[in-house]
Amino acid sequence: MSETQNKDDVNAGRTPLEQAAIILLSIGEEAAASVMSKLSREEVLQMSDVMARLSGVKLAQARSALDNFFQDYREQSGINGASRSYLRNILEKALGSEISRSVINGIYGDEIRYRMARLQWVAPPQLAAMINQEHLQLQAVFLAFLPPEVAADVLNQLDEATQEELLFRIARLDDVNRDVVNELDRLIERGLAVISEHGSKVSGIRQAADIVNRFGNNQQALLENLQQRDGAIVEELKSEMYEFFILSRQNPAVIQRLLDEIPLETWAVALKGTEGVLRQAIYNAMPRRQVQLLQSTTSRLGPVPVSRVEQLRKEIMVKVRELAEDGEIQIQLFNERTME
């Protein structure tokens, strides 16, 4: 269930006026009086009546009403560093540190993640170099707010001796104090400056392949039209679309058809060094005796040059493309969202 649905369920039966009353009752007499002084006489009478009749307010409903209010506040007026301090002080006085921290972190955590997402266009080696001399805790916070796939690439660029320590610190992160957030803002500004100075690095062919994979009914027509314009681009696109790892997404019937078409010795080489999820997808489509034969063949081959592994993977995917384009197999090119 989504976060929005949860909030709606929590405040089911509470009118907007009642939610406003909950907020006024939560922020204390002085702050509530300041708000009421801005209302018209009719609004004051109406709000006072609702506040007087309000009862049975649960903690979850109060937190939800506050979350909704500050979400609207952020969207309509914007929130900067100064207002964060102001809001924190008010909420701590009215609600205590635990609830106020939850509300404030929800507001500003989303803002930081939005800004960090823009750094995905900076090359991972540049991001790694940018944070390499920072304190480990700040490095961990920086990685924690990056999109996971970008964070993994950046972590891979850092010193192997610190990778485990950084992952440990990320796993233990919960609340990030203000000083660290200020330092994180500094790093974000440096990263955005890199984009401004050098431009954004985008893997165009990869992005185009991902778009085509998700294009829908007219995918083939789109590629045929593009073929007339630049056949080389289409070949690059198809190579990106049919990468070896997509075999991990295929159903057993498709895998079995490929096993029938491609010699076991080719699979033994191509599966060397690949991800466990992909190997398991292949094993799941095979009889146990065939799995044992494949594993023993792979082990018997010993070390194999990377170039040889990559070449055989390409040959497998050429066959996959041929079968798919002939309509003999149905390939799932990307991870589709599913629903229960």
N, C-alpha and C positions, 0 to 999 in steps of 0.2 A: 504494500500500500504506500502511496506517495506521501511526502511530508505535508503537501497541501491538503490531501484527503484526511490525514490525521488531525490537522488543525480544525478542519471543518467538522469532523466528528466530535472533537473536544468541545467546541462551542455550539453544537447543535441545540437549537431552541433559544439561544441568546441573540437578541436583536442588536443592531449596531449601537443603539442608544445604551443598552445594557453593557455592551463591551466597553463603550466610552466611560460609563459609570465605574466599571471595574478598574479601568486605568486611573481615574481620578481618586478612587478610594485607595489605590495601591501606592500612589506617589507622595502621600502625606498631606497634612493640612495646609502648610504654607504653599507648596507647589500647586495644590488643587485650587486654593483660593486665587492664586495668580492666574490660573487658566479660566476660572469662573468669571473673573473680572473682565475678561475679553468677550464674554457672551452677552447677548441681548437679554432684556428682562424675561421675555417669553422662554428663551432657551435656558436661562437660569432656573426658572420655575419647573420647566419640564425635566431638566437634568436632576434637580433636587428631588423631585418626586420619584424618579427612577432609582436614585441612590438610596432613598429612604426605604423603598420597597424591596431592594435587592437582598437576596438571602441565598444561602446554600451554594456559595461560590467556592468551587474546588481550586486547589493550587494549580492544577493543570489548565483550568480555564483562565485563570489570571495570567499564567505564563503565555498562553496562546494569544490572548488579547493584546498583551504587550508586544509579542513578536510581530503580530499583524500590524500594530500601530507603527513600530519602528521600521518595518519593511516599507510601508507606505511613505514614511518620513524620508527614508533614504532615497526612494525612487523619485519623489517629488521635489525635494529640496537639496539633495546631496549632503554628504557628511564628510567633514574634513577632520584633521587631527585635533583641532581645538574643541570641536563639538563632541568628539569622542570622550575627552576628559570631562566635559560638562555633563554629558549623559551618564557617564560612569559614576560620578559623584552623587548625582541625584538618585540613581537607581540603588546605589549601595545604602544610602540613607533610608530609602523607602522599602527596599526589599531584602537587604542583606547582601553580603558579598557573593554567595553561591548563585542565586538566581540572576543577579545583575551581571555577573561574569558570563553566564550562559547566554543572556540576551545580547550583550555587547559583542561577545565572540562570534555569535551567529551573524550579526550585522557586518562586522569588519573582516571576519574570516572569508566571507563570500567576496568582499571587495578585493582582498589580497589575492585570492585565487583567480579572480578575473584578470587582475594586472599580471600575475605570474603566467597566465595562459598565453599572453602575448610573447613571452620569451621563448615559446616553442619554435619560433622562427629563427632564433639564434643558434648557430651550429653548436652541438654538444661540446666539442673541444674548446670553443670560446667560453661557454658557460663554466666549464670545468676550470679553465685557467683563471677565470674571474673570481671564483670562490676558493681556489686552492690554498691561498695564504690566510684565509679567514679561520676563526676558531671553529673547531669541530662541531660545536653545538649549533652555531649559525649555519654551517654547511648542511647539517641535518635538517634544520627548519626550512632552509631554502629548497632542498630536495623534496621535503614533505608537501610543500605547496605547489610544486610543479606537476603538470599532468604526468601520470605514472610512466608512460612510455618514454617521455623525455627524461624524467628523473633516472630511469634505468640506463639510458644512453650516457647521461652525464656521469653517473656513478661508475660506469665502465671505464670512463676516461681518467678517473682519479686513481691515486696510488693504491695498489692492491692491499697494502698493509693497513689502510684506513677504511676500506670498503665495509668490512664486517662491523667495525665500530660505528660507522655512520648508520648502517642498517639497524643496529641495536638501539641507537639513540632515536631514530625515526620511530621505531616500534614503541618506544616508551613515551613519546610526545603526547601531551594532553593539552594543557593550557600554556600559552606562550606569553611571557610577560611583555610589558610595554617597551622596555629597552631593546629586547630582541626584535620586536616588531619594527621599531625605528631603524635598527640596523638592516633589517630585511628590506625596508623601503629604500634604503641607500643602495643596496645591491640591485633592486629592481630598476632604479633610475640608471644605474650603470649599464645594466643589460639593455634597457630601452635606448640608451645613448649609442650602444653598438649598432642597433638596428638603424637609428637615424644616420649614423656616420657611414656604415658600410652597406646599408640596405638589408633586405631579408633574403636568406638563403632558403629556397624552396625546391624540393625535388619534383619538378614539373611532371616528369613522366610517371612517377609513382602516384602523384595526386590525380593525374588524368586517368590512370588505370583504376584507381579506387572509385572514381566517378563513373567510369564506364561499367564497372562491376555492379554498381547500384542503379544503373540507368533505367532498367525495366524492360518493357515490351519491345522497344525499337532499338535495342542494343546492336543487333546485327546490321540494321540499316544505317545506323550511325557510323559503324566501322567501315561499311562499304563506301559510304560517301567520303569518309576521311581517306580511304584507300586511293580514291581517284585523285585526291589532292597531294598525298605524300605516303607512298607505300612503306617507306622506311620507318616512319613514325608509327604506323599501324603495327608493324612487326615488333617494335620496341614495346608498344602498349601490350600486345599479346604476351610477350615474354614476362612482363611485370604482372599481368593478370594471372598467368599460369605459373606462379612460383611453387616450388616443391612443397612448401609447408601446407598449402591448401589441401593436400591429400589427407591431412588429419581431420578435415571437416566432412569427408565423404562418407556415405553410408556403406555398410559391408558389401552390398551388391555391386557397387561401383568399384570398390577395392578388389573384389574377387575377379571382376572382369579384367582389371589391369594385371592382376597376378597371372591370369591365363594368357595375357598377351606378351608379358615381359619376363625374360628368363630369371630364375631364382638367383643366379650369380650376379646379375645386374643389380637386383635389390640388395644383395649382401654388401655390395660396395656403396651403393647410393645411401643406405641407411646408416653408414658409419658417421658418428659424431652428430647425428640429428637429435632433435628434441624427443624426450621420452613419450610425449603425447602422440607424436607422429608414429613412432615405432609401435606403440600399443594399438593404434588404429589399424595398422597393417596386420599385426598379430591377431587381432580380434576377428579378422575376416578369414583366417587360415585354420585348418585342422591342426591339432596339437602336434602331430608328428611332423607336419610341414614347418611349423614354428621352430621346432627343435632342429630341423635340418637347416633352416635359414640361419639360426643363431650359431650353429656349429660352423657353417660355411663362413660367416662373418668373422668368427674368432680365428679360424684357420688362415684367413687371408693376411692377418697381421696388419701393421701400419700400411696405409695406402696414401699416395700423394693427394693433396687437396684438389689439385687440378683434375685428377682422374675422377674423384668423387663428384665434383661439380659437373664434369662432362656427362657422366652417366645420369645425373639428376636431370640435366637439360634434355637428354635423350628420352627419359621417361616422360617428361612434361610435353615434349613434342608429340609423343604418342597419345597422351591425354588430350591434347588439343585436337588432334586428328579425329579421335573417337567422338569428342564432344561436338565438333563442327559437322560431323557426319550424322549426328543425332543418335548415336548408339549408346551414349551415356549422358546423364544429366549431372553437370558439375555445379557444386555450390562454391562460388568464388569468394564469398566473404561470410563472416559470422553474422547471421541475421538475429535480430532480437526475437525472443520467444515469449509466449505468455502461457501461464498455467490455466 
